[in-house]
């Protein structure tokens, strides 16, 4: 789960045809691991992605379980892609229980599939999130037509009127989609959270995650 080296800006992620449609998701938190440093050392750091609400925007309250929301994948120009604005609005609403919500998602994948802006209401930690995707990868394993793997490395900058300077963090989602039948798909997500290069512990982990969260 190492942090990738960036070369060429990634293209928008394309998904298998069997993911097209609207899905009812029931998400559970499956645990966490500290792969490099002791748990106590990492837990003393406030700015690790996932330790604050909205610091991983699509898992706005890491550890909350279960969470129910909808997901959408749509066909555009002959390819199935994620309906990112819909999914972010739905996921944040599910995680934050209705007391906070996404008011707007500014995303134009035809112009730039690697940057979007999320505006939120009634959250203490985030009023605006700038999300930059610096790396993507995917694989459809040979001989397993019902399995699809993808990864996405993000830099998230979170702004709030309560904080003078934006809060920067880096994390990577590793997704495994498994088609169970025509109406059911299992999704497992590993999220690797990295120290920011300005963190005093950055060189203790370098390209390795400080903590890994699991959701399914």
C-alpha positions as CSV (number, residue, x, y, z in Angstrom):
1,X,0.0,0.0,0.0
2,X,2.8,2.4,-0.8
3,X,2.3,6.0,-2.0
4,X,2.8,6.1,-5.8
5,X,5.2,8.2,-7.8
6,X,3.3,10.6,-10.1
7,X,4.1,10.9,-13.8
8,X,1.2,11.5,-16.1
9,X,-2.2,12.9,-14.9
10,X,-4.6,9.9,-14.7
11,X,-7.7,9.5,-16.8
12,X,-11.2,9.2,-15.4
13,X,-11.7,5.7,-14.0
14,X,-13.8,3.4,-16.2
15,X,-15.8,0.5,-14.5
16,X,-17.3,-2.7,-15.8
17,X,-20.7,-2.6,-17.4
18,X,-22.3,-4.7,-14.6
19,X,-21.8,-1.7,-12.2
20,X,-24.0,0.6,-14.2
21,X,-27.1,1.7,-12.2
22,X,-28.2,2.9,-8.8
23,X,-27.2,0.8,-5.8
24,X,-28.4,0.7,-2.2
25,X,-25.2,0.4,0.0
26,X,-24.9,-0.8,3.6
27,X,-21.4,-0.1,4.8
28,X,-19.7,-1.6,7.8
29,X,-16.4,-0.6,9.4
30,X,-14.1,-3.7,9.4
31,X,-11.2,-2.4,11.5
32,X,-7.7,-0.7,11.2
33,X,-4.0,-1.5,11.3
34,X,-0.9,0.5,12.0
35,X,1.6,-1.1,9.6
36,X,4.8,0.8,10.5
37,X,4.7,2.8,13.7
38,X,3.2,1.9,17.1
39,X,-0.5,2.7,17.5
40,X,0.2,5.1,20.4
41,X,2.7,7.1,18.3
42,X,0.3,7.5,15.4
43,X,-2.8,8.3,17.6
44,X,-1.0,11.3,19.1
45,X,-1.0,12.9,15.6
46,X,-4.2,14.9,14.9
47,X,-3.7,15.4,11.2
48,X,-3.8,11.8,10.1
49,X,-6.6,11.4,7.4
50,X,-9.5,9.7,9.1
51,X,-8.9,11.0,12.6
52,X,-11.0,14.1,12.0
53,X,-14.5,14.1,10.6
54,X,-14.5,14.9,6.9
55,X,-10.8,14.4,6.6
56,X,-11.5,11.5,4.2
57,X,-14.5,13.1,2.5
58,X,-16.3,9.9,1.2
59,X,-15.8,8.3,4.7
60,X,-16.8,11.4,6.5
61,X,-17.0,9.7,9.9
62,X,-14.5,6.8,9.9
63,X,-15.5,4.1,12.4
64,X,-19.2,4.8,12.2
65,X,-21.0,1.5,11.4
66,X,-23.3,0.6,9.8
67,X,-23.9,3.4,7.3
68,X,-26.5,3.3,4.6
69,X,-26.6,5.4,1.5
70,X,-27.0,5.1,-2.3
71,X,-24.3,4.8,-5.0
72,X,-24.6,5.5,-8.7
73,X,-22.6,4.5,-11.7
74,X,-23.6,5.9,-15.1
75,X,-22.8,5.3,-18.7
76,X,-21.2,8.3,-20.6
77,X,-19.9,8.1,-24.1
78,X,-20.1,4.4,-24.0
79,X,-18.2,3.8,-20.8
80,X,-19.4,3.3,-17.2
81,X,-18.1,5.9,-14.8
82,X,-18.8,6.8,-11.2
83,X,-21.4,9.5,-10.6
84,X,-19.1,11.3,-8.2
85,X,-21.2,14.3,-7.2
86,X,-24.2,12.0,-6.4
87,X,-22.0,9.5,-4.5
88,X,-20.3,12.2,-2.4
89,X,-23.6,13.9,-1.4
90,X,-25.1,10.5,-0.5
91,X,-22.1,9.2,1.4
92,X,-21.6,12.4,3.5
93,X,-25.3,12.5,4.3
94,X,-25.2,8.9,5.5
95,X,-22.0,9.3,7.6
96,X,-23.0,12.6,9.2
97,X,-26.6,11.5,10.0
98,X,-28.4,14.4,8.4
99,X,-26.9,17.1,10.7
100,X,-24.6,18.2,7.9
101,X,-24.8,17.9,4.2
102,X,-23.0,18.6,0.9
103,X,-24.6,21.7,-0.8
104,X,-22.6,21.5,-4.0
105,X,-20.0,19.5,-5.9
106,X,-18.2,21.3,-8.7
107,X,-16.8,18.5,-11.0
108,X,-16.3,18.6,-14.8
109,X,-14.5,15.3,-15.7
110,X,-14.5,16.1,-19.4
111,X,-12.3,19.2,-18.6
112,X,-10.4,17.8,-15.6
113,X,-11.2,14.4,-14.1
114,X,-8.7,14.9,-11.3
115,X,-10.0,17.9,-9.4
116,X,-13.3,18.6,-7.7
117,X,-14.7,21.0,-5.1
118,X,-17.1,20.0,-2.4
119,X,-19.0,22.6,-0.4
120,X,-20.6,21.6,2.9
121,X,-23.1,23.0,5.4
122,X,-23.2,22.7,9.2
123,X,-19.9,20.9,9.6
124,X,-17.3,22.1,12.2
125,X,-14.3,20.7,10.4
126,X,-15.1,21.4,6.7
127,X,-16.9,24.0,4.8
128,X,-15.1,23.5,1.5
129,X,-13.0,20.5,0.3
130,X,-10.6,20.6,-2.7
131,X,-9.9,17.1,-3.9
132,X,-7.0,16.3,-6.2
133,X,-6.5,12.8,-7.7
134,X,-2.9,12.2,-8.4
135,X,-2.9,8.6,-9.3
136,X,-5.3,5.8,-10.5
137,X,-4.9,2.2,-11.4
138,X,-7.3,-0.7,-12.1
139,X,-7.4,-4.3,-13.0
140,X,-9.9,-6.9,-14.2
141,X,-8.3,-10.2,-13.2
142,X,-8.1,-12.7,-16.0
143,X,-10.5,-15.6,-15.5
144,X,-12.6,-13.6,-12.9
145,X,-15.2,-11.7,-14.9
146,X,-17.1,-10.7,-11.8
147,X,-14.1,-9.1,-10.0
148,X,-12.8,-5.6,-10.6
149,X,-9.9,-3.8,-8.7
150,X,-9.2,-0.1,-8.6
151,X,-7.1,2.3,-6.7
152,X,-7.1,6.1,-6.4
153,X,-4.5,8.3,-4.6
154,X,-5.9,11.7,-3.4
155,X,-4.7,14.9,-1.9
156,X,-7.4,16.6,0.1
157,X,-7.3,20.2,1.2
158,X,-10.0,21.1,3.7
159,X,-11.0,24.6,4.5
160,X,-13.1,26.0,7.5
161,X,-13.7,29.5,8.7
162,X,-12.5,28.2,12.1
163,X,-9.1,27.5,10.8
164,X,-6.8,30.1,9.2
165,X,-4.9,27.7,6.9
166,X,-6.3,24.8,5.0
167,X,-5.7,21.3,6.3
168,X,-3.8,19.0,3.8
169,X,-3.8,15.3,3.8
170,X,-3.0,12.4,1.5
171,X,-4.7,9.0,1.3
172,X,-5.4,6.2,-1.1
173,X,-8.4,4.0,-1.6
174,X,-8.0,0.4,-2.8
175,X,-11.4,-1.0,-3.9
176,X,-12.4,-4.6,-4.7
177,X,-15.7,-5.1,-6.4
178,X,-17.2,-8.6,-6.5
179,X,-20.3,-9.3,-8.5
180,X,-22.4,-11.8,-6.5
181,X,-25.4,-11.8,-8.9
182,X,-27.3,-9.4,-11.2
183,X,-28.6,-7.4,-8.3
184,X,-25.8,-7.7,-5.7
185,X,-22.2,-6.5,-5.5
186,X,-19.8,-6.7,-2.6
187,X,-17.4,-3.8,-2.2
188,X,-14.3,-3.9,0.0
189,X,-12.3,-0.7,0.5
190,X,-8.9,-0.4,2.1
191,X,-7.9,3.2,2.8
192,X,-4.2,3.9,3.4
193,X,-3.7,7.2,5.2
194,X,-0.2,8.8,4.9
195,X,1.6,11.5,6.9
196,X,1.9,14.8,5.2
197,X,5.5,15.6,4.1
198,X,5.5,18.5,6.7
199,X,4.7,16.0,9.5
200,X,7.7,15.4,11.9
201,X,7.0,11.6,11.5
202,X,6.9,11.7,7.7
203,X,10.4,10.2,7.2
204,X,9.6,7.5,9.7
205,X,7.0,6.1,7.3
206,X,7.9,7.8,4.0
207,X,5.8,6.1,1.3
208,X,4.1,3.7,3.8
209,X,0.8,4.4,5.4
210,X,0.5,5.6,9.0
211,X,-2.8,3.7,9.3
212,X,-5.0,1.5,7.1
213,X,-8.8,1.5,7.5
214,X,-11.1,-1.2,6.2
215,X,-14.7,-0.9,5.1
216,X,-17.0,-3.4,3.4
